[in-house]
Every structure is written in C-alpha cells, then in structure tokens.
C-alpha cells in the first residue's frame, strides 16, 4: 500500500495525539486520498474538500481509533464516507451497503473481446488511452467503482476493502468482477479501433 519502504505509522503515538506522527500519516496518505476523491467525484475542488475533511475528521476521532485496522485503511473509510455523502446529495438513490439480491445478479459478459497482442506497447500508456480508462471508470455505478478503486487502483487487499466498505468477501469479489468485465468491454471497443488503425497503416 502507501507505506511501502516507510517505517510503520505508530498507532500508539497517533492515539496519544502526537502531531508529528499524524503529520507523517497525512504526508503518506495525501496522494492516495486525493486520487480516490478525484476518481470518485470527477471534480478537483470536491477532491480537495474530501482530502481536508478526511484529515480533519481523522484528527478529531483519534481517541476513538482502536488500531484494529491499518491507519491508512481507517483514512480510506473516512474518505469514502465523505465522498459518498457528496454523491448522495446529487443522487439520493445511491447505495453502497450490501444488497444480497444485487450481489447475486448475473455478471454481464463483455460484448466485444479484442486480442490486443498486435498493438504496440506504447498504445497502452498514451494520454488518450488513459483518458478512455478514466472515463470508463467514471461510467461505473458507484457501488462498483469504489470497490475497483480501492482494490485495483489503490492496491488494498480484499480484506482491507471489506473493512473499508463494511462489505462481505462475496460482495467485494462480485463487484470487483463486474467492474473489471465492464471496463474490459469498454476498453475492447477503444482498442479494437486502435488495432484497425494499426493494421491499416
């Protein structure tokens, strides 16, 4: 996760109100929390608000942090809740909580699967390809998007994603699969067009 190669954050120092330790946590977590807010909300100002509110609420709640989860997972949970509050103001019907009926929905198989082996490697890292991926992520339903972001973009484990969102393992894996298939479908459409262009050169 975020602290690879860094000394672990001290839960004891955090709970004692150690400002230096909290500042170190802020430095380590800021890029990921901002990225999470930006991808969930698609607005840089709202992502900044999420960032500030996350750290403010975390500081105010340090006494109640039991340390049973990684401090970074705890911050993700706060950030996700802040982002969802903003999303619900726009779309009151949005629900992230577990829905057994929803989790058992049939996974829609991708309409178009493209063999990308013939594309130059550079095609996968262009600004245009990144833009298509970002737009496709934004097109995911919120309940799928947040699982994909935490697991595949931020690199949280299945357990950490479960803890952050309060979901079961089945729900996390189901939503992750559906998100990946949706994105593969969207990217297949894009890369099939790029492949045709490459063949016709």
C-alpha positions in Angstrom: 0.0 0.0 0.0 1.1 3.6 0.6 3.8 2.9 3.2 6.0 0.5 1.2 9.6 1.1 2.2 8.5 3.5 5.0 8.5 2.9 8.8 5.1 1.9 10.0 2.8 4.5 11.5 2.7 4.2 15.3 -0.9 3.7 16.4 0.1 4.4 20.0 1.6 7.8 19.0 -1.4 8.6 16.9 -3.8 7.9 19.8 -1.7 9.9 22.1 -2.3 13.0 19.9 1.3 13.1 18.5 1.1 15.8 15.9 4.3 14.8 14.2 3.1 11.2 13.7 -0.2 12.5 12.4 1.6 14.9 10.1 3.6 11.9 8.8 0.4 10.0 8.2 -1.0 13.0 6.3 2.1 13.2 4.1 1.9 9.5 3.3 -1.8 9.3 2.6 -2.5 12.6 0.8 -1.8 11.5 -2.8 -4.0 8.4 -2.5 -6.8 10.1 -0.6 -6.9 12.9 -3.2 -6.8 10.5 -6.1 -9.6 8.5 -4.6 -11.7 11.6 -4.2 -11.0 12.8 -7.7 -11.8 9.5 -9.3 -15.0 9.0 -7.3 -16.3 12.5 -7.8 -14.6 13.7 -11.0 -14.0 17.2 -9.6 -10.7 18.6 -8.3 -12.3 21.0 -5.9 -14.5 18.4 -4.4 -11.5 16.1 -4.2 -9.7 18.8 -2.2 -12.7 19.1 0.1 -12.7 15.3 0.6 -9.0 15.5 1.5 -9.3 18.3 4.0 -12.5 16.8 5.6 -10.9 13.4 5.9 -7.9 14.6 7.8 -9.9 16.9 10.0 -12.3 14.2 11.0 -9.5 11.7 11.5 -7.7 14.2 13.9 -11.0 14.7 15.8 -11.6 11.0 16.0 -8.1 9.8 17.1 -9.3 9.0 20.6 -11.8 6.5 19.2 -9.4 4.8 16.8 -8.9 1.4 18.2 -6.0 0.4 15.9 -7.6 -2.9 14.8 -7.1 -1.8 11.2 -4.2 -0.1 9.4 -4.4 3.7 9.9 -4.4 4.1 6.1 -7.4 1.8 5.8 -9.1 3.9 8.5 -8.4 7.0 6.5 -9.8 5.4 3.3 -13.0 4.6 5.2 -13.4 8.2 6.3 -12.7 9.4 2.7 -15.1 7.0 1.1 -17.9 8.1 3.5 -17.2 11.8 2.8 -17.3 11.1 -1.0 -20.5 9.1 -0.7 -22.2 11.9 1.2 -21.4 14.3 -1.7 -22.6 11.7 -4.2 -25.9 11.2 -2.3 -26.6 14.9 -2.5 -26.6 14.5 -6.3 -28.1 11.0 -6.4 -30.1 10.2 -3.2 -30.7 6.7 -4.5 -27.1 5.6 -4.4 -26.4 2.7 -2.0 -23.1 1.1 -1.3 -24.3 -1.1 1.6 -24.6 -4.8 1.0 -27.6 -6.0 -1.0 -27.8 -9.8 -1.2 -30.2 -9.6 -4.2 -27.9 -7.2 -6.0 -24.7 -9.2 -5.4 -26.3 -12.3 -7.0 -27.1 -10.5 -10.2 -25.8 -12.3 -13.3 -22.5 -10.9 -14.5 -22.9 -9.3 -17.9 -20.4 -10.9 -20.2 -18.4 -8.4 -22.4 -19.9 -7.8 -25.8 -16.6 -7.4 -27.5 -13.3 -9.1 -26.7 -10.3 -7.8 -28.5 -6.9 -9.6 -28.8 -4.6 -6.7 -28.1 -1.4 -8.7 -28.8 -0.7 -6.9 -32.1 -0.8 -3.4 -30.7 2.5 -1.7 -29.9 3.1 -1.5 -26.2 3.1 2.3 -26.4 -0.6 2.3 -27.2 -1.4 1.2 -23.7 0.2 4.2 -22.0 -0.9 7.1 -24.2 -2.7 10.0 -22.8 -5.7 9.1 -24.9 -5.8 5.5 -23.6 -5.6 6.8 -20.0 -8.4 9.3 -20.8 -10.6 6.4 -22.1 -9.9 4.4 -19.0 -10.7 7.3 -16.7 -13.9 8.0 -18.5 -14.8 4.3 -18.3 -14.2 4.2 -14.6 -16.4 7.2 -14.2 -19.1 5.3 -16.0 -19.1 2.5 -13.4 -22.0 2.6 -10.9 -20.7 4.0 -7.6 -21.1 0.7 -5.8 -18.8 -1.0 -8.3 -16.5 2.0 -8.8 -15.4 2.3 -5.2 -14.5 -1.4 -4.9 -12.5 -1.2 -8.2 -10.7 1.9 -7.0 -9.7 0.5 -3.6 -8.7 -2.9 -4.8 -7.2 -2.3 -8.3 -6.1 1.3 -8.2 -5.1 1.8 -4.6 -3.9 -1.8 -4.1 -5.9 -2.6 -0.9 -6.3 -6.3 -0.2 -9.7 -8.0 -0.3 -9.8 -7.9 3.5 -8.9 -4.2 3.6 -11.5 -3.4 1.0 -14.1 -5.4 3.1 -13.1 -3.5 6.2 -13.2 -0.1 4.5 -16.6 -0.5 2.9 -18.2 -2.8 5.5 -18.9 -5.5 2.9 -18.6 -9.2 2.8 -15.9 -11.0 0.8 -18.6 -12.3 -1.6 -19.9 -8.7 -2.2 -16.4 -7.3 -2.8 -15.4 -10.1 -5.2 -18.7 -9.9 -7.1 -18.5 -6.2 -7.5 -14.8 -6.3 -8.5 -15.5 -8.9 -11.2 -18.4 -6.9 -12.6 -16.3 -3.8 -12.6 -13.4 -5.5 -14.4 -15.7 -7.0 -17.0 -17.4 -3.7 -17.7 -14.1 -1.9 -18.1 -12.7 -4.7 -20.3 -15.7 -4.3 -22.5 -15.3 -0.5 -22.8 -11.6 -0.8 -23.4 -12.1 -3.5 -26.0 -14.2 -1.1 -28.1 -11.4 1.5 -27.9 -8.5 -0.8 -28.6 -10.3 -2.6 -31.4 -10.5 0.7 -33.2 -6.8 1.3 -32.5 -5.9 -2.2 -33.8 -7.8 -1.5 -37.1 -5.8 1.8 -37.5 -2.5 -0.1 -36.8 -3.3 -2.8 -39.3 -4.3 -0.2 -42.0 -1.1 1.8 -41.6 
